[in-house]
Amino acid sequence: MMNVFLIVSYDGSCFQGFQIQPGLKTVQGELEKHLTELLQEKILIIGSGRTDAGVHAIGQPVNFKTNCLKLPLEKVTLLLNRSLRGEIVVRQAAFAPPDFHARYSAKGKVYLYWMRLGGPEPWLRKYCWFWEKRPIDTANLRETMRIFVGEHDFAGFAVKLEPQARKNTVRKLLSAEIVEVPGGVIMTFEGEGFLRGMVRVMTSAAVHCAAGYLDRQDLIRQLEKPGAVILPPKAPPNGLYLGRVFY
């Protein structure tokens, strides 16, 4: 039994999320289908985590077990990329130790959020959030994001937590930064783990704070007492990218 490790990129606008769902096109479903056809055995994919519908990935690690790999791994990668037609691209492939698990072996993740300041461009509408409300004070945004750094109870910055996830909502955020790019900003979040929807809720809260709709103290209160503040809706999925996973 061999354990194969892949790093894949994908255009989230093509899928209803990562996790397999009956009757819907998902990243996991497409990988399993094409690998099963290619290797002539039932393949089950383990992902480092789930991404919602519309969320993209620059580097999403996955692994799968196979009884017999009849082709060189380089050939498998080539044929798999050809059959996936560019919606998913395998960036790296290697053999992993038998006990490696793409999700449970992970030590940390980096997410990026791309926001454009101004009117929408039709060719970018699936790949970033167009902010057209009040002007954003980027210096304020940078300072606001630092509020999230450290170990906190992020229950107030998550959505639809499963019962198991509600038992421990404390997470450690290692950094939260912004980079100004032409026409907008890219926000980066690095942490040891994230709750469902956490990056999109934090992004929206920080942006609304930088635009004057919220006060920084509101975000501090939400960290100290989850649910104390009614936050604005989470940022849309199309601006979010899973950047990297650390092991």
VOPAGU-2260 file (C-alpha; in pm, 1 decimal, decimal comma):
REM VOPAGU-2260
SITE   aa  ch    i         X         Y         Z
SITE  MET   A    0       0,0       0,0       0,0
SITE  MET   A    1     147,2     334,5    -109,7
SITE  ASN   A    2      55,1     675,6      27,3
SITE  VAL   A    3      64,1     945,6    -242,1
SITE  PHE   A    4      83,9    1315,5    -159,6
SITE  LEU   A    5     -32,9    1582,7    -405,2
SITE  ILE   A    6     -47,1    1961,0    -394,6
SITE  VAL   A    7    -326,0    2091,4    -616,6
SITE  SER   A    8    -446,9    2432,3    -729,5
SITE  TYR   A    9    -801,7    2495,5    -844,8
SITE  ASP   A   10   -1042,8    2758,1    -964,5
SITE  GLY   A   11   -1313,4    2750,9    -698,7
SITE  SER   A   12   -1571,6    2912,0    -928,1
SITE  CYS   A   13   -1591,3    2579,0   -1112,6
SITE  PHE   A   14   -1692,4    2378,1    -804,4
SITE  GLN   A   15   -1945,7    2353,9    -523,9
SITE  GLY   A   16   -1664,5    2337,2    -270,3
SITE  PHE   A   17   -1392,9    2083,9    -197,4
SITE  GLN   A   18   -1584,3    1814,3      -8,4
SITE  ILE   A   19   -1766,2    1551,9    -211,2
SITE  GLN   A   20   -2144,1    1602,4    -230,3
SITE  PRO   A   21   -2389,9    1376,9    -413,0
SITE  GLY   A   22   -2499,4    1522,9    -745,6
SITE  LEU   A   23   -2267,2    1824,3    -725,4
SITE  LYS   A   24   -1933,3    1896,9    -888,7
SITE  THR   A   25   -1664,2    1920,7    -619,9
SITE  VAL   A   26   -1284,8    1917,0    -612,3
SITE  GLN   A   27   -1268,6    1596,0    -411,0
SITE  GLY   A   28   -1525,4    1432,3    -637,8
SITE  GLU   A   29   -1337,0    1521,9    -956,0
SITE  LEU   A   30   -1002,7    1404,5    -817,4
SITE  GLU   A   31   -1149,7    1074,8    -701,9
SITE  LYS   A   32   -1329,4    1016,5   -1031,1
SITE  HIS   A   33   -1029,0    1084,5   -1253,0
SITE  LEU   A   34    -780,2     899,1   -1031,9
SITE  THR   A   35   -1012,0     597,5   -1010,4
SITE  GLU   A   36   -1035,0     586,5   -1391,0
SITE  LEU   A   37    -660,7     635,9   -1434,0
SITE  LEU   A   38    -540,6     383,6   -1173,4
SITE  GLN   A   39    -822,3     131,4   -1224,2
SITE  GLU   A   40    -898,5     105,2    -853,6
SITE  LYS   A   41   -1126,0     290,7    -613,0
SITE  ILE   A   42    -941,7     600,0    -488,7
SITE  LEU   A   43   -1048,0     802,0    -183,9
SITE  ILE   A   44    -902,2    1151,0    -143,8
SITE  ILE   A   45    -811,5    1307,9     191,5
SITE  GLY   A   46    -781,8    1686,6     181,3
SITE  SER   A   47    -599,8    1916,7     421,9
SITE  GLY   A   48    -932,6    2089,9     478,5
SITE  ARG   A   49   -1256,0    2195,5     315,6
SITE  THR   A   50   -1305,8    2503,4     103,6
SITE  ASP   A   51   -1653,3    2640,9      38,9
SITE  ALA   A   52   -1813,0    2687,6    -302,4
SITE  GLY   A   53   -1633,1    2962,8    -491,5
SITE  VAL   A   54   -1317,4    2955,9    -276,1
SITE  HIS   A   55    -992,1    2898,2    -463,4
SITE  ALA   A   56    -668,7    2716,8    -376,5
SITE  ILE   A   57    -312,3    2796,9    -467,6
SITE  GLY   A   58    -176,6    2502,1    -271,4
SITE  GLN   A   59    -424,4    2246,1    -134,7
SITE  PRO   A   60    -248,2    1928,2     -13,3
SITE  VAL   A   61    -425,7    1595,2     -51,2
SITE  ASN   A   62    -324,3    1234,0     -11,4
SITE  PHE   A   63    -459,7     896,3    -115,9
SITE  LYS   A   64    -369,4     529,9     -71,1
SITE  THR   A   65    -314,4     297,5    -365,3
SITE  ASN   A   66    -248,9     -75,8    -375,5
SITE  CYS   A   67     -41,1     -76,4    -689,2
SITE  LEU   A   68      88,5     215,3    -891,1
SITE  LYS   A   69     156,3      68,7   -1234,5
SITE  LEU   A   70     277,2     399,1   -1382,0
SITE  PRO   A   71     559,9     627,8   -1268,1
SITE  LEU   A   72     429,7     904,9   -1047,2
SITE  GLU   A   73     540,0    1167,8   -1301,5
SITE  LYS   A   74     327,6     995,1   -1566,3
SITE  VAL   A   75      28,1     980,4   -1332,3
SITE  THR   A   76      58,9    1355,5   -1272,6
SITE  LEU   A   77      83,1    1427,6   -1645,5
SITE  LEU   A   78    -220,6    1215,6   -1736,6
SITE  LEU   A   79    -423,0    1344,2   -1441,4
SITE  ASN   A   80    -360,5    1707,7   -1532,8
SITE  ARG   A   81    -458,6    1635,2   -1891,1
SITE  SER   A   82    -789,7    1478,6   -1788,0
SITE  LEU   A   83    -872,6    1756,5   -1537,9
SITE  ARG   A   84    -863,9    2016,2   -1818,7
SITE  GLY   A   85    -707,2    2295,5   -1614,2
SITE  GLU   A   86    -986,7    2340,2   -1358,7
SITE  ILE   A   87    -763,0    2155,0   -1112,9
SITE  VAL   A   88    -385,4    2139,1   -1157,5
SITE  VAL   A   89    -149,5    1904,6    -974,8
SITE  ARG   A   90     151,6    2117,3    -878,6
SITE  GLN   A   91     351,2    1856,9    -689,5
SITE  ALA   A   92     340,7    1480,3    -637,3
SITE  ALA   A   93     545,9    1259,8    -404,7
SITE  PHE   A   94     529,0     945,9    -194,9
SITE  ALA   A   95     448,8    1011,7     170,2
SITE  PRO   A   96     511,3     803,6     484,1
SITE  PRO   A   97     235,8     547,3     553,9
SITE  ASP   A   98      98,7     745,6     849,1
SITE  PHE   A   99      85,2    1082,2     669,4
SITE  HIS   A  100    -262,4    1238,4     669,4
SITE  ALA   A  101    -319,2    1559,6     471,9
SITE  ARG   A  102    -553,0    1697,7     738,3
SITE  TYR   A  103    -433,2    1562,4    1072,2
SITE  SER   A  104     -61,1    1599,2     996,1
SITE  ALA   A  105     -97,0    1970,8     915,2
SITE  LYS   A  106      72,0    2219,7    1151,8
SITE  GLY   A  107     -59,3    2545,2    1005,7
SITE  LYS   A  108    -219,2    2719,7     709,1
SITE  VAL   A  109    -199,4    3046,2     519,0
SITE  TYR   A  110    -506,3    3203,2     360,9
SITE  LEU   A  111    -509,8    3504,0     130,1
SITE  TYR   A  112    -799,4    3738,1      58,5
SITE  TRP   A  113    -795,2    3964,6    -246,5
SITE  MET   A  114   -1007,5    4280,2    -234,4
SITE  ARG   A  115   -1036,2    4537,2    -511,6
SITE  LEU   A  116   -1118,8    4896,3    -420,7
SITE  GLY   A  117   -1362,4    5037,8    -672,6
SITE  GLY   A  118   -1599,4    4923,9    -943,2
SITE  PRO   A  119   -1603,5    4565,4   -1070,1
SITE  GLU   A  120   -1409,6    4439,9   -1367,8
SITE  PRO   A  121   -1605,4    4160,4   -1540,6
SITE  TRP   A  122   -1301,6    3936,0   -1590,5
SITE  LEU   A  123   -1214,6    3950,0   -1218,5
SITE  ARG   A  124   -1559,8    3914,6   -1066,4
SITE  LYS   A  125   -1506,0    3545,8    -976,7
SITE  TYR   A  126   -1167,0    3604,8    -817,1
SITE  CYS   A  127   -1187,3    3903,3    -580,4
SITE  TRP   A  128   -1422,9    4109,6    -366,8
SITE  PHE   A  129   -1509,0    4447,6    -518,9
SITE  TRP   A  130   -1551,6    4701,8    -241,2
SITE  GLU   A  131   -1762,7    4996,7    -358,9
SITE  LYS   A  132   -1882,3    5144,6     -28,6
SITE  ARG   A  133   -1691,8    5397,0     181,9
SITE  PRO   A  134   -1318,4    5447,2     115,8
SITE  ILE   A  135   -1086,8    5210,8     303,1
SITE  ASP   A  136    -812,9    5350,0     528,2
SITE  THR   A  137    -541,1    5090,8     460,7
SITE  ALA   A  138    -335,5    5203,6     761,6
SITE  ASN   A  139    -643,2    5148,6     978,6
SITE  LEU   A  140    -699,3    4810,2     815,2
SITE  ARG   A  141    -341,5    4703,5     889,9
SITE  GLU   A  142    -373,7    4801,5    1256,5
SITE  THR   A  143    -717,3    4642,4    1288,7
SITE  MET   A  144    -597,5    4306,4    1160,3
SITE  ARG   A  145    -333,3    4292,2    1431,6
SITE  ILE   A  146    -615,8    4257,3    1685,3
SITE  PHE   A  147    -663,8    3899,2    1566,0
SITE  VAL   A  148    -302,6    3791,4    1618,2
SITE  GLY   A  149    -245,2    3560,7    1912,7
SITE  GLU   A  150    -448,1    3291,1    2085,0
SITE  HIS   A  151    -817,5    3377,1    2115,3
SITE  ASP   A  152   -1161,3    3221,1    2126,5
SITE  PHE   A  153   -1275,0    3281,3    1767,8
SITE  ALA   A  154   -1628,6    3143,3    1813,3
SITE  GLY   A  155   -1766,3    3490,6    1738,9
SITE  PHE   A  156   -1582,6    3491,3    1405,0
SITE  ALA   A  157   -1706,3    3156,9    1273,6
SITE  VAL   A  158   -2021,7    3029,5    1103,4
SITE  LYS   A  159   -2229,5    2710,9    1130,9
SITE  LEU   A  160   -1996,9    2522,5    1361,4
SITE  GLU   A  161   -2057,4    2148,7    1384,7
SITE  PRO   A  162   -2119,5    2013,1    1739,2
SITE  GLN   A  163   -1768,3    1867,5    1761,0
SITE  ALA   A  164   -1611,4    2199,6    1656,5
SITE  ARG   A  165   -1802,9    2391,4    1926,1
SITE  LYS   A  166   -1609,6    2208,6    2199,7
SITE  ASN   A  167   -1286,5    2394,5    2122,9
SITE  THR   A  168   -1306,2    2728,1    1942,8
SITE  VAL   A  169    -969,8    2860,9    2060,4
SITE  ARG   A  170    -723,3    2910,0    1775,9
SITE  LYS   A  171    -378,8    3069,9    1748,2
SITE  LEU   A  172    -327,1    3321,7    1468,6
SITE  LEU   A  173      41,6    3374,5    1397,2
SITE  SER   A  174       9,8    3674,9    1166,9
SITE  ALA   A  175    -247,6    3892,0     990,0
SITE  GLU   A  176    -105,1    4131,4     732,8
SITE  ILE   A  177    -202,6    4332,3     426,5
SITE  VAL   A  178     -10,8    4399,7     108,4
SITE  GLU   A  179    -117,8    4687,1    -111,0
SITE  VAL   A  180    -138,5    4589,5    -478,1
SITE  PRO   A  181    -252,5    4790,5    -781,5
SITE  GLY   A  182    -622,4    4859,1    -739,6
SITE  GLY   A  183    -660,9    4694,6    -402,2
SITE  VAL   A  184    -514,1    4491,7    -115,9
SITE  ILE   A  185    -432,9    4130,5     -36,0
SITE  MET   A  186    -488,9    4024,4     324,1
SITE  THR   A  187    -295,0    3724,7     455,8
SITE  PHE   A  188    -375,8    3514,6     760,2
SITE  GLU   A  189    -138,7    3251,4     898,0
SITE  GLY   A  190    -253,0    3031,1    1181,0
SITE  GLU   A  191    -220,6    2690,8    1339,3
SITE  GLY   A  192    -585,8    2623,6    1258,1
SITE  PHE   A  193    -905,6    2797,0    1149,2
SITE  LEU   A  194   -1275,5    2755,5    1225,3
SITE  ARG   A  195   -1530,4    2730,8     948,0
SITE  GLY   A  196   -1583,9    3070,5     783,1
SITE  MET   A  197   -1333,8    3233,4    1019,0
SITE  VAL   A  198   -1118,6    3404,9     755,1
SITE  ARG   A  199   -1417,1    3547,6     568,5
SITE  VAL   A  200   -1577,2    3678,7     889,7
SITE  MET   A  201   -1250,1    3834,5    1009,4
SITE  THR   A  202   -1193,7    3990,1     667,2
SITE  SER   A  203   -1537,8    4147,4     655,8
SITE  ALA   A  204   -1513,9    4272,7    1015,1
SITE  ALA   A  205   -1169,6    4429,9     958,7
SITE  VAL   A  206   -1275,5    4593,5     631,8
SITE  HIS   A  207   -1593,9    4737,9     781,7
SITE  CYS   A  208   -1387,5    4868,8    1071,1
SITE  ALA   A  209   -1137,7    5033,9     833,0
SITE  ALA   A  210   -1430,7    5190,5     647,2
SITE  GLY   A  211   -1577,9    5338,4     964,5
SITE  TYR   A  212   -1877,8    5107,5    1006,3
SITE  LEU   A  213   -1733,7    4940,2    1316,9
SITE  ASP   A  214   -1496,6    5036,9    1594,4
SITE  ARG   A  215   -1189,3    4829,1    1679,3
SITE  GLN   A  216   -1325,1    4793,4    2029,5
SITE  ASP   A  217   -1618,7    4601,6    1880,2
SITE  LEU   A  218   -1380,0    4337,3    1748,1
SITE  ILE   A  219   -1194,2    4318,2    2078,0
SITE  ARG   A  220   -1525,1    4267,2    2259,4
SITE  GLN   A  221   -1618,3    3991,2    2014,9
SITE  LEU   A  222   -1292,8    3809,8    2093,3
SITE  GLU   A  223   -1339,6    3852,0    2468,0
SITE  LYS   A  224   -1707,0    3755,9    2462,0
SITE  PRO   A  225   -1819,6    3577,5    2143,3
SITE  GLY   A  226   -2161,6    3698,6    2031,5
SITE  ALA   A  227   -2134,6    4033,4    2208,1
SITE  VAL   A  228   -2136,0    4220,3    1875,7
SITE  ILE   A  229   -2350,4    4175,4    1565,8
SITE  LEU   A  230   -2097,4    4163,8    1284,0
SITE  PRO   A  231   -2162,5    4238,3     915,9
SITE  PRO   A  232   -2207,2    3943,4     674,8
SITE  LYS   A  233   -1891,2    3747,4     597,3
SITE  ALA   A  234   -1687,1    3845,1     293,2
SITE  PRO   A  235   -1784,7    3668,5     -30,4
SITE  PRO   A  236   -1608,3    3341,5    -116,9
SITE  ASN   A  237   -1462,3    3451,8    -451,4
SITE  GLY   A  238   -1183,0    3659,8    -292,3
SITE  LEU   A  239   -1053,1    3379,9     -68,7
SITE  TYR   A  240    -757,0    3154,5    -152,6
SITE  LEU   A  241    -602,6    2870,3      44,2
SITE  GLY   A  242    -239,3    2964,7      -1,3
SITE  ARG   A  243     -26,6    2705,3     174,9
SITE  VAL   A  244     -37,1    2431,5     436,2
SITE  PHE   A  245     257,8    2357,9     664,3
SITE  TYR   A  246     364,2    2013,9     791,6
